[in-house]
Amino acid sequence: MELDEIKNLIELLKDTDITELHVEREGSKLKIKREKFLPSFAVTPSVERPAAEIKGTGEEAVEEQKLVTITSPIVGIFHKSPSPEAPPFVEAGSSVRKGQVLCIVEAMKLMNEIESDTDGIVSKILIENGQPVEYGEPLFLIEPSS
């Protein structure tokens, strides 16, 4: 199957409600799958939360404004460590570097490493080990390094 043919098939699917297509031709197999509810599986950069989203008052609210929220880029199961016997990737109070693995989100038996978007200190882990997570759900609060 030629690259132009594949591109044409993808283009045709963009304007339809079809989410999955299987094509088999001359010994070649092609599967195109589009998930409407997820814009992509790329890791979304975390952003600092606006003051309107922050709960609390006074010094607590000012301190939480400085935190960076790491969110789940996919739906899956949250894992603190690479295996049940291994220690967690990070714990509250751990120092982290940009690109360091914080956890794994398992989706359809694929282990997706979630990395830190910033250097800093893990202020809070918001999900318990083995719990399901949704797309965009906050996983960690990180206090960025100055």
ZAPA-714367 format. One record per atom (N, C-alpha, C, CB): residue number from 1; residue in one letter; x, y, z. Coordinates in steps of 0.1 Angstrom, whole numbers, plus 2048, in hexadecimal, padded with zeros to 3 digits. Glycine has a CB too. Example, Ala and Ser with C-alpha at 12.3 -4.5 7.8 and 13.67 -1.06 7.14 Angstrom:
   k r  c1  c2  c3
   1 A 884 7C7 84E
   1 A 87B 7D3 84E
   1 A 884 7DF 84E
   1 A 871 7D3 85A
   2 S 880 7EA 847
   2 S 889 7F5 847
   2 S 881 800 84F
   2 S 88D 7FA 839
END
This chain:
   k r  c1  c2  c3
   1 M 809 7F4 800
   1 M 800 800 800
   1 M 809 80C 800
   1 M 7F6 800 80C
   2 E 806 816 7F7
   2 E 80E 822 7F6
   2 E 80B 82C 801
   2 E 80C 828 7E8
   3 L 814 835 804
   3 L 812 83F 80E
   3 L 807 849 80A
   3 L 81F 847 810
   4 D 806 84C 7FD
   4 D 7FB 855 7F8
   4 D 7EE 84F 7FA
   4 D 7FD 858 7E9
   5 E 7EC 842 7F8
   5 E 7E0 83B 7FB
   5 E 7DC 83C 80A
   5 E 7E0 82C 7F7
   6 I 7E6 83A 812
   6 I 7E3 83B 821
   6 I 7DF 849 825
   6 I 7F0 837 829
   7 K 7E6 853 81F
   7 K 7E2 861 822
   7 K 7D4 864 81D
   7 K 7EC 86A 81B
   8 N 7D0 85F 812
   8 N 7C3 861 80D
   8 N 7B8 85B 816
   8 N 7C2 85C 7FE
   9 L 7BB 84F 81B
   9 L 7B2 848 824
   9 L 7B0 850 831
   9 L 7B6 83A 827
  10 I 7BB 855 836
  10 I 7BA 85D 842
  10 I 7B2 86A 840
  10 I 7C8 861 847
  11 E 7B5 870 835
  11 E 7AE 87D 831
  11 E 79F 87A 830
  11 E 7B3 883 824
  12 L 79B 86F 82A
  12 L 78D 86C 828
  12 L 786 869 835
  12 L 78B 85F 81F
  13 L 78D 864 83F
  13 L 787 861 84C
  13 L 785 86E 855
  13 L 790 857 854
  14 K 78C 878 852
  14 K 78C 884 85A
  14 K 77E 88A 85B
  14 K 795 88F 855
  15 D 776 88A 851
  15 D 769 890 851
  15 D 75E 886 853
  15 D 767 897 844
  16 T 761 87A 858
  16 T 756 870 85A
  16 T 756 86C 869
  16 T 759 864 851
  17 D 74B 864 86C
  17 D 74A 85F 87A
  17 D 751 852 87B
  17 D 73B 85E 87D
  18 I 758 84D 871
  18 I 75F 840 872
  18 I 76B 842 87B
  18 I 763 83B 863
  19 T 76C 839 884
  19 T 778 83A 88D
  19 T 782 82F 88B
  19 T 773 839 89C
  20 E 77F 825 883
  20 E 789 81A 881
  20 E 787 814 873
  20 E 787 80F 88C
  21 L 792 812 86C
  21 L 792 80C 85F
  21 L 79D 802 85D
  21 L 793 818 854
  22 H 799 7F6 858
  22 H 7A3 7EB 855
  22 H 7A3 7E9 846
  22 H 79F 7DE 85D
  23 V 7AF 7E9 841
  23 V 7B1 7E7 832
  23 V 7BB 7DC 831
  23 V 7B4 7F4 82B
  24 E 7B8 7D2 829
  24 E 7C2 7C7 826
  24 E 7C3 7C6 817
  24 E 7BE 7BA 82C
  25 R 7CF 7C8 811
  25 R 7D1 7C7 803
  25 R 7DE 7C2 800
  25 R 7CF 7D6 7FC
  26 E 7DF 7B8 7F7
  26 E 7EC 7B2 7F2
  26 E 7F5 7AF 7FD
  26 E 7F3 7BC 7E9
  27 G 7F0 7A9 808
  27 G 7F8 7A4 813
  27 G 7FB 7AF 81D
  27 G 805 79F 80E
  28 S 7F8 7BC 81A
  28 S 7FA 7C7 824
  28 S 7ED 7C9 82C
  28 S 7FE 7D3 81C
  29 K 7EF 7CC 838
  29 K 7E4 7CF 841
  29 K 7E6 7DD 846
  29 K 7E2 7C5 84D
  30 L 7DB 7E5 847
  30 L 7DB 7F2 84C
  30 L 7CF 7F4 855
  30 L 7DB 7FD 841
  31 K 7D2 7FA 861
  31 K 7C7 7FD 86A
  31 K 7C8 80C 86E
  31 K 7C8 7F4 877
  32 I 7BE 813 86C
  32 I 7BE 821 870
  32 I 7B3 823 87A
  32 I 7BB 82B 863
  33 K 7B7 829 886
  33 K 7AD 82A 891
  33 K 7AE 839 895
  33 K 7B0 820 89C
  34 R 7A2 83E 897
  34 R 7A1 84C 89B
  34 R 798 84D 8A7
  34 R 79C 856 890
  35 E 79D 853 8B2
  35 E 796 855 8BE
  35 E 791 863 8BF
  35 E 79E 851 8CB
  36 K 784 865 8BE
  36 K 77F 873 8BE
  36 K 780 87A 8CB
  36 K 770 873 8BA
  37 F 77F 872 8D6
  37 F 77F 878 8E3
  37 F 78D 87C 8E8
  37 F 779 86F 8ED
  38 L 798 877 8E2
  38 L 7A6 87A 8E5
  38 L 7AC 882 8DA
  38 L 7AE 86E 8EA
  39 P 7B1 88E 8DC
  39 P 7B7 895 8D1
  39 P 7C4 88F 8CC
  39 P 7B9 8A3 8D5
  40 S 7CB 889 8D5
  40 S 7D8 882 8D1
  40 S 7DD 87A 8DD
  40 S 7E2 88C 8CC
  41 F 7E7 872 8DB
  41 F 7ED 86B 8E6
  41 F 7FA 871 8EA
  41 F 7F0 85C 8E2
  42 A 7FD 87D 8E4
  42 A 809 884 8E8
  42 A 808 889 8F6
  42 A 80C 890 8DE
  43 V 813 88A 8FD
  43 V 813 88F 90B
  43 V 810 89E 90A
  43 V 820 88D 912
  44 T 806 8A2 912
  44 T 802 8B0 912
  44 T 80A 8B7 91C
  44 T 7F3 8B2 915
  45 P 80F 8C3 919
  45 P 817 8CA 923
  45 P 80E 8CF 92E
  45 P 81E 8D6 91D
  46 S 813 8CE 93A
  46 S 80B 8D3 946
  46 S 80C 8E2 946
  46 S 810 8CD 953
  47 V 802 8E8 94C
  47 V 802 8F7 94E
  47 V 7FF 8FA 95C
  47 V 7F8 8FD 944
  48 E 804 906 960
  48 E 800 90B 96D
  48 E 7F2 90E 96E
  48 E 809 917 971
  49 R 7EB 90A 979
  49 R 7DD 90C 97A
  49 R 7DA 91B 97C
  49 R 7D7 903 985
  50 P 7CF 920 976
  50 P 7CB 92E 978
  50 P 7C6 92F 987
  50 P 7C1 933 96E
  51 A 7C6 93B 98C
  51 A 7C2 93E 99A
  51 A 7B3 93A 99C
  51 A 7C4 94C 99D
  52 A 7AB 93B 991
  52 A 79D 938 992
  52 A 79A 929 995
  52 A 795 93B 986
  53 E 7A4 920 992
  53 E 7A2 912 994
  53 E 7A7 90D 9A1
  53 E 7A9 90A 989
  54 I 7AE 916 9A8
  54 I 7B5 912 9B5
  54 I 7AB 913 9C0
  54 I 7C1 91A 9B7
  55 K 7AA 908 9C8
  55 K 7A2 909 9D4
  55 K 7AA 90D 9E0
  55 K 79B 8FB 9D6
  56 G 7A5 913 9E9
  56 G 7AC 918 9F5
  56 G 7AD 927 9F5
  56 G 7BA 911 9F6
  57 T 7B2 92C A00
  57 T 7B4 93A A02
  57 T 7C1 93E A08
  57 T 7A8 940 A0A
  58 G 7C4 94A A07
  58 G 7D0 94F A0E
  58 G 7DD 94A A08
  58 G 7CF 94D A1C
  59 E 7E6 946 A11
  59 E 7F3 941 A0E
  59 E 7F3 934 A06
  59 E 7FC 93F A1A
  60 E 7E9 92B A0A
  60 E 7E8 91F A03
  60 E 7E5 921 9F4
  60 E 7DC 916 A09
  61 A 7DC 92A 9F1
  61 A 7D8 92D 9E3
  61 A 7E4 933 9DB
  61 A 7CC 936 9E2
  62 V 7EC 93B 9E1
  62 V 7F8 941 9DB
  62 V 802 937 9D8
  62 V 7FE 94D 9E4
  63 E 804 92D 9E2
  63 E 80E 923 9E0
  63 E 80A 919 9D5
  63 E 810 91B 9ED
  64 E 7FD 916 9D4
  64 E 7F8 90C 9CA
  64 E 7F9 913 9BC
  64 E 7EA 908 9CD
  65 Q 7F8 920 9BB
  65 Q 7F9 926 9AE
  65 Q 807 923 9A7
  65 Q 7F7 935 9AF
  66 K 811 921 9AF
  66 K 81E 91F 9AA
  66 K 820 911 9A5
  66 K 828 922 9B4
  67 L 817 908 9A8
  67 L 819 8FA 9A4
  67 L 815 8F7 996
  67 L 810 8F1 9AE
  68 V 81D 8ED 990
  68 V 81A 8E9 982
  68 V 813 8DC 983
  68 V 828 8E7 97A
  69 T 808 8DA 97C
  69 T 800 8CE 97C
  69 T 804 8C5 970
  69 T 7F1 8D1 97B
  70 I 808 8B9 974
  70 I 80A 8AF 969
  70 I 7FE 8A7 968
  70 I 817 8A5 96D
  71 T 7F9 8A6 95B
  71 T 7EC 89F 959
  71 T 7EE 893 950
  71 T 7E2 8A9 951
  72 S 7E4 88A 951
  72 S 7E5 87E 949
  72 S 7E2 880 93A
  72 S 7DB 873 94F
  73 P 7EA 87C 931
  73 P 7E7 87E 923
  73 P 7DE 874 91D
  73 P 7F4 87E 91B
  74 I 7DB 86A 925
  74 I 7D2 85F 920
  74 I 7CA 859 92B
  74 I 7DB 854 91A
  75 V 7C0 851 927
  75 V 7B8 84A 931
  75 V 7BF 83D 934
  75 V 7A9 847 92B
  76 G 7C0 839 941
  76 G 7C6 82C 944
  76 G 7C7 82A 953
  76 G 7D4 82C 93E
  77 I 7D1 822 957
  77 I 7D3 81E 965
  77 I 7E0 824 96A
  77 I 7D2 80F 968
  78 F 7E0 82B 975
  78 F 7EB 832 97B
  78 F 7F4 828 982
  78 F 7E7 83E 984
  79 H 801 828 97F
  79 H 80B 820 986
  79 H 816 829 98B
  79 H 810 814 97D
  80 K 819 828 998
  80 K 824 830 99E
  80 K 832 82A 99B
  80 K 822 830 9AD
  81 S 833 81D 998
  81 S 840 817 996
  81 S 83F 80E 989
  81 S 844 80F 9A2
  82 P 84B 80B 984
  82 P 84C 802 978
  82 P 847 7F4 97A
  82 P 85A 802 973
  83 S 847 7EF 986
  83 S 842 7E2 98A
  83 S 83D 7E2 998
  83 S 84D 7D7 987
  84 P 835 7D8 99C
  84 P 830 7D8 9AA
  84 P 83B 7D7 9B4
  84 P 827 7CC 9AC
  85 E 846 7D1 9B1
  85 E 851 7CF 9BB
  85 E 85B 7DB 9BB
  85 E 859 7C3 9B7
  86 A 85B 7E4 9B1
  86 A 864 7EF 9AF
  86 A 85F 7FB 9B8
  86 A 865 7F3 9A1
  87 P 869 803 9BC
  87 P 865 80F 9C3
  87 P 85E 819 9BA
  87 P 871 816 9CA
  88 P 856 823 9BF
  88 P 84F 82C 9B6
  88 P 85A 835 9AF
  88 P 846 835 9BF
  89 F 855 83A 9A3
  89 F 85E 843 99C
  89 F 861 850 9A4
  89 F 857 847 98E
  90 V 856 856 9AA
  90 V 858 861 9B3
  90 V 84E 861 9BE
  90 V 856 86F 9AA
  91 E 851 868 9C9
  91 E 848 86A 9D4
  91 E 847 878 9D7
  91 E 84D 862 9E0
  92 A 83D 87C 9DF
  92 A 83B 88A 9E3
  92 A 848 88E 9EA
  92 A 82F 88C 9ED
  93 G 84D 89A 9E5
  93 G 85A 89F 9EA
  93 G 866 89B 9E2
  93 G 85C 89A 9F8
  94 S 864 893 9D8
  94 S 86F 88F 9CF
  94 S 873 89A 9C6
  94 S 86B 882 9C7
  95 S 880 89C 9C3
  95 S 885 8A6 9BA
  95 S 884 89F 9AC
  95 S 893 8AA 9BD
  96 V 87F 8A6 9A2
  96 V 87E 8A1 994
  96 V 884 8AA 98A
  96 V 86F 89E 991
  97 R 888 8A5 97F
  97 R 88E 8AD 974
  97 R 884 8AC 968
  97 R 89C 8A7 970
  98 K 884 8B6 960
  98 K 87C 8B5 954
  98 K 87F 8A9 94B
  98 K 87E 8C2 94B
  99 G 875 8A1 947
  99 G 877 895 940
  99 G 878 889 948
  99 G 883 896 937
 100 Q 879 88A 956
 100 Q 87A 87E 95E
 100 Q 86C 877 95F
 100 Q 87E 883 96C
 101 V 86C 86A 95F
 101 V 860 862 960
 101 V 85A 864 96E
 101 V 862 853 95D
 102 L 84D 867 96E
 102 L 846 869 97B
 102 L 83D 85D 97E
 102 L 83D 875 97B
 103 C 838 857 974
 103 C 82F 84B 976
 103 C 82C 844 968
 103 C 821 850 97C
 104 I 824 83A 969
 104 I 820 833 95C
 104 I 811 833 95C
 104 I 826 825 95C
 105 V 80B 836 950
 105 V 7FD 834 94E
 105 V 7FB 829 944
 105 V 7F5 842 94A
 106 E 7F5 81E 949
 106 E 7F3 812 941
 106 E 7E6 814 939
 106 E 7F3 806 94A
 107 A 7E7 813 92C
 107 A 7DB 814 923
 107 A 7DB 808 919
 107 A 7DA 822 91C
 108 M 7D2 800 91A
 108 M 7D1 7F4 911
 108 M 7DE 7EC 911
 108 M 7CE 7F9 902
 109 K 7E3 7E9 91D
 109 K 7EF 7E1 91F
 109 K 7FB 7E8 91A
 109 K 7ED 7D4 918
 110 L 7FB 7F5 917
 110 L 807 7FC 913
 110 L 80A 805 91F
 110 L 805 805 906
 111 M 817 805 922
 111 M 81C 80D 92E
 111 M 821 81A 928
 111 M 827 805 936
 112 N 81A 825 92C
 112 N 81E 833 927
 112 N 825 83A 932
 112 N 812 83A 922
 113 E 832 83E 931
 113 E 839 845 93B
 113 E 834 854 93A
 113 E 848 844 939
 114 I 831 859 946
 114 I 82D 867 947
 114 I 839 86F 94D
 114 I 820 869 950
 115 E 83E 879 946
 115 E 84A 880 94A
 115 E 847 88E 950
 115 E 854 881 93F
 116 S 850 893 958
 116 S 84F 8A0 95E
 116 S 851 8AB 953
 116 S 859 8A2 969
 117 D 849 8B5 953
 117 D 84B 8C0 94A
 117 D 854 8CB 94F
 117 D 83D 8C6 947
 118 T 859 8CA 95B
 118 T 861 8D4 961
 118 T 86A 8CE 96C
 118 T 858 8DF 968
 119 D 875 8D6 96F
 119 D 87D 8D2 97B
 119 D 876 8D7 987
 119 D 88B 8D9 97A
 120 G 877 8D0 992
 120 G 870 8D4 99E
 120 G 86F 8C9 9A9
 120 G 863 8DA 99B
 121 I 866 8CB 9B2
 121 I 863 8C2 9BD
 121 I 855 8BD 9BC
 121 I 866 8C8 9CB
 122 V 852 8B0 9BD
 122 V 845 8AB 9BD
 122 V 83E 8AF 9CA
 122 V 845 89B 9BC
 123 S 834 8B8 9C8
 123 S 82D 8BD 9D4
 123 S 822 8B3 9D8
 123 S 826 8CB 9D0
 124 K 81B 8AD 9CE
 124 K 810 8A4 9D2
 124 K 80D 89A 9C7
 124 K 803 8AC 9D5
 125 I 80B 88E 9CA
 125 I 806 884 9C1
 125 I 7F7 883 9C3
 125 I 80E 876 9C3
 126 L 7F0 885 9B8
 126 L 7E1 886 9B9
 126 L 7D9 879 9B7
 126 L 7DC 891 9B0
 127 I 7E0 86F 9B2
 127 I 7D9 862 9AF
 127 I 7E0 857 9B7
 127 I 7DA 85F 9A0
 128 E 7D8 84D 9BB
 128 E 7DD 842 9C2
 128 E 7E1 837 9B8
 128 E 7D2 83C 9CC
 129 N 7EB 82F 9BC
 129 N 7F0 824 9B3
 129 N 7E5 81B 9AF
 129 N 7FC 81D 9BA
 130 G 7E4 817 9A2
 130 G 7DA 80E 99D
 130 G 7CD 814 99A
 130 G 7D9 803 9A7
 131 Q 7CB 821 99C
 131 Q 7BF 828 999
 131 Q 7BD 82B 98A
 131 Q 7BD 834 9A2
 132 P 7B1 82B 985
 132 P 7AF 830 977
 132 P 7B0 83F 976
 132 P 7A1 82B 972
 133 V 7B5 844 96B
 133 V 7B6 852 969
 133 V 7B0 855 95B
 133 V 7C5 856 969
 134 E 7AB 861 95A
 134 E 7A5 866 94E
 134 E 7AF 86F 946
 134 E 798 86E 951
 135 Y 7AC 872 93A
 135 Y 7B3 87B 932
 135 Y 7B2 889 938
 135 Y 7AE 87C 923
 136 G 7BE 88F 93A
 136 G 7BE 89D 940
 136 G 7BD 89D 94F
 136 G 7B4 8A5 93A
 137 E 7BC 892 956
 137 E 7BB 892 964
 137 E 7C8 895 96B
 137 E 7B6 884 969
 138 P 7C8 89E 975
 138 P 7D5 8A1 97C
 138 P 7DA 896 983
 138 P 7D2 8AD 985
 139 L 7E8 893 981
 139 L 7EE 888 988
 139 L 7F8 88D 993
 139 L 7F6 880 97E
 140 F 7FF 898 990
 140 F 80A 89D 999
 140 F 809 8AC 99A
 140 F 818 898 995
 141 L 80D 8B1 9A5
 141 L 80F 8C0 9A7
 141 L 81E 8C1 9A9
 141 L 807 8C6 9B2
 142 I 825 8C9 9A1
 142 I 833 8CB 9A3
 142 I 836 8DA 9A5
 142 I 83B 8C6 996
 143 E 83F 8DC 9AF
 143 E 843 8EA 9B2
 143 E 850 8EC 9AA
 143 E 846 8EC 9C1
 144 P 84F 8F5 99F
 144 P 85A 8F7 997
 144 P 866 8FD 99E
 144 P 857 8FF 98B
 145 S 872 8F9 999
 145 S 87F 8FF 99F
 145 S 880 90D 99A
 145 S 88B 8F7 99A
 146 S 885 916 9A2
 146 S 886 924 99F
 146 S 891 927 995
 146 S 888 92D 9AB
END
